[in-house]
Amino acid sequence: MKAQVLVVGSANADLVVATERRPGAGETVLGGDTVTLPGGKGANTAVAAARLGADVALLGALGDDGHGRLLLDSLSGAGVRTELVRIVDRPTGVAYITVTPDGENSILVSPGANLALEPADVDSALDGARVVVASLETPLPTVEHAIAAGAAKGVLTVLNLSPVAKVADSALAALDVLVVNEHEAAWLLGAESAEFSRLLELGPRSAVVTVGARGAVVVTSDGLTEVASPKVDAVDTTGAGDAFAGALATALAQGDSVADAARRAVRVAAMSVTRRGAQPSYPSASELQ
């Protein structure tokens, strides 16, 4: 199996409910009908990359259930290679998502089968890859091993450190690109207002910080580069960060610099928030032109 982009990550069924406002503690709020959509940070990243023309495979785990079949159909339909997706004796992961009229969302994830992904699954999957991109809805030891093994094989390593967690110093030092949003950057640096340039002190060779509707900031040893986002009317921000990660990995696999890859990724993420859902919202390469 030789895919140019290997995504190591989760696959979840997204159960989405539109609501006027999020409930507070102990409060019940009525919402709209539940919509079930394919999601999960790993699957989203892979689909975003495939829609842009990348040769991409997902290394993940699903349950033998309806949600698992939904995800396999979505992955295959988008052109993602699925031979590395394991079927395990656990329910497929589920994300419970509320979306308010401003397009913002709140998400609770039940990982399920995603927790079955093991370090031993990674090594042979890296053969032939140019870029490996991982995120943190799968076990941390598996993610850290994917980064270390990828670096050892000369594969360009990308970590979308979301949901944010403490990662081994050795894993951070093996990263070519660390991707975080501004809140995750602040958490990593222990500061409410993060100095993004300090992210390189953690070990990665470069970092990209997404800053919502403003776009992104690229951090390299040469300094900071701000990448502005197109102005759009957002209807649903679910999966926008994953769209960014998939587009970034695709451009890096094609030989773009981190800054140029971020410029493309910002456009993809901006287009994705103008449509509802995660995977169904991701644009094709032709739509970007």
N, C-alpha and C positions, 0 to 999 in steps of 0.2 A: 504494500500500500504506500504510494508515494504522492501525497497531496502537498502542494506548495505552502498552504496555510493549515496548520493544525490547531484546532480550538479544543482546549481541555476545560470542560465546564459542564454546567447544569442544563437540564431540560425540564421545564415545568409546564403544566397546564395553568394558564392564567384565568382565574374566575373574577371577572370584572363587573363592578356595580357602580353606576353613575349615581351621585348623591349631591344634594345642594350644599351639604357641609359634613365634615367628619364628626362622628360621635365623640363626646368626651367620656371621661371615666364614669362607668355605671349608667351610661345613657344609650337609649335605642333611637336610631334615626332610620326612617324609611328611605329606601333607594329605588332605583329602577330595576328592570329585569336583569338577571345574571347572564352575562355573555361569556362563553368559554372559548378561549383563544390559545394558540400555541405560544409558549414563552420560555423563560429561563435564560439566565445571562449567557450561558454557553451557546445554547441553541440560537438565541437571538443574534449573537455575534457571528455565528457561522452563516446564518441566513442572510444577514446584511452583507457579508463578504461575498457570498455566492451570487446575490442579486447584482453585484458590481462586477461579476465575471471572474472572481477568484476560483482557483482550484482548491477547494477547502473540504476538510473532513472534521467531523465532531467526534471526540473521544468522550463518551458519557455513558449514563446508565438510565434505563427506563424500566417500569414495571410492565407485566404482561396484562394490560388493562386498556380500557377505552381511551384514557388520556395518553397512554403510551402510543397507541396507534395513531391518534390525532397528531402527535409530535412527529412520528416517523413519516407520515404523509406530508406534513408541512416541510420537513427537512428535504425529503426526496424531491418534492415539487419545486423547491427553490434551487435544486441542483447541488445540495450538500451531500457529500459521500457519507454513508451511514454504516459502513461495514465495521466500524470501530465502536458502535453503540451497543453496549451489553444489555440483555434482557435479564433482570434479576428478580428474586422472590421478595420484592418489596413494592409498595404502591408507587406509581409515578409521582414525582414532586408536584406540589400545587402551590401557586401564589394567589393569595386573596387580596384583591386590589380595589380600592375605592378611588374614584375620579370625580373631582369637583368641577364646576363650570369653568374655572380658570385654566383647566387642563392639568392641574397638579394632582399627584397621586400619593397614596399611602399604601404600603405593601407589607403583608405578613407572609412569610415563606415557610411551608412545611417541606423539608428537603426530600424525604422518602428515599427513593432509589438512588438519588444523587450521592448519598452517603456510602454507597457500595463501590464507588470508584476508588481504585487502589493504586499506589505507586508502581506496582508491578505491571499495571496496564499500559504504562507510558512508553517504556523504552523502545520497543519495536515500532510504535506508532510514529516516532520522530524521524524514521528513515525517509530521506528525500525532502523533508520540509525545509522551507526557507525561513518561515516565521512560526513560532509557537506563541499563542496568546491564551492566557488563563485568567480566571476570575475566582471569586471566593464563595460560591454557593456549593462547592464540593469540599471534601476533607482537606484541611490545610497541609498535611504531610504529602498528599498527592500533588497539590499545587507546587509546593516547594521542590519536590523531586522533579517535576516537569521542567521547572526553570533551571535547576542544576544540570539535569541531563541534556536539556536543549543547549545550554551554554557549552557543555563539554563537547557536543557534536558540532559546534560552530553555527547553530541555528540562532537567528535573531530572536531574542526573548522579550515578550511584552506581558506585563501584568496589569490588568484592570483591577485595582485593589478595592473591590466593592463586592459585598458589604465590608467595610473597613475592619481590619483585625491586625493583631501583632504578627508580623512575618519575620522569620529568622534573618538576622543580619547577613548571613551568607547568601540567602536567596535574593535579598535586595541588591547585594554587590554583584550578583550574576545577571542583573537585568540590563537590557539595552534601553528599554523604555518603560517607565512607570506611568500609569494613567490613573488619575484620581480627580474627583471634583474638588471644589474649593473647601467644602466642609471636611472631606476626608484628608485633604492636605493639612488643614488646621489640626485635626486629630493626631496625625502622624508627627507633627512638629510641636504639639503641646502648646498651641497658641490660638487665641480666638481670631486673630488677624495674622494669617500665615505669610511669612516671607518666602515666596515660592522658590527662590534661588537656593534656599537651605535644603530643599529636597535632595539635591545632589550629594549633600553631606551624609545621607543615609546609604549611599552606595551606587544607585543606578547611574548609568552614563548619560541619560537624559530623562526628562519628565514632561508630561503634558497634563495641564490642569484645566478641566472644563469648568466654565464659569457661567453656565446657564445660557440665557438669551444673549449674553455679551460675546460668547464664542469660547475661545480657549487661550491659554498662555503656554508657550513652549519654552522649556528650560533646558539649556545646554551649557557647556563650559564657556561658550561665547557670550552668554547672557540670556535675557528674556525676549521673546518675540510674541507680540499680541496678535491673535488671529480673530478678526471680527466675524460675527455671524450675520447672515442675511436676516432682514427683518421679516418675520412671518407672524401669522395669527395662529397661536397654539391652541389645539383642541384636546390633546392628550400627550403628555410627556412620557408615558410608559415606554420603556425600552430605548429611549433616546441615547442614553449613555452607551448601551450595547451597540446601537447603530454606529455611533462614533468609533467604538473599538473595532468593529468589523471593517469599517471603511479605512481606518488607520492601518490595520494589519494588511489589508489588500494593497494599499499604496506602498507600504514598506516592502512587501513581497515583490512589487514591480520595480523596486529600486529607488523610490522617492526618498528624499531627506525627511527627517522627522517634521520639520516645519511645513514642507509641501504636503506631506501626508496629513497633517493636522488641518491644513486649509481645505483639503477634500473632505475630511471627516466632518468638519463643521457644517459644510453644505448638506451632507447626507443627514446628519442629526437634525438640522433645521427643517428639512423637508419631511422627516419622519413625524415631527410633532404636529404637522398640519392634518394628520390622518389618525383615526382611532386604532388602538391596539398597538402591539409591538411588532411582531413579524409581518403582519399584513400591511404595516405602514411604510415598510422600507422600500426605497426607490431602486429602480434598475439603473445601470450605467447610462442608458439612452435618455432617461428622464432628467439626468443631471446636465445634459448638454443644452 
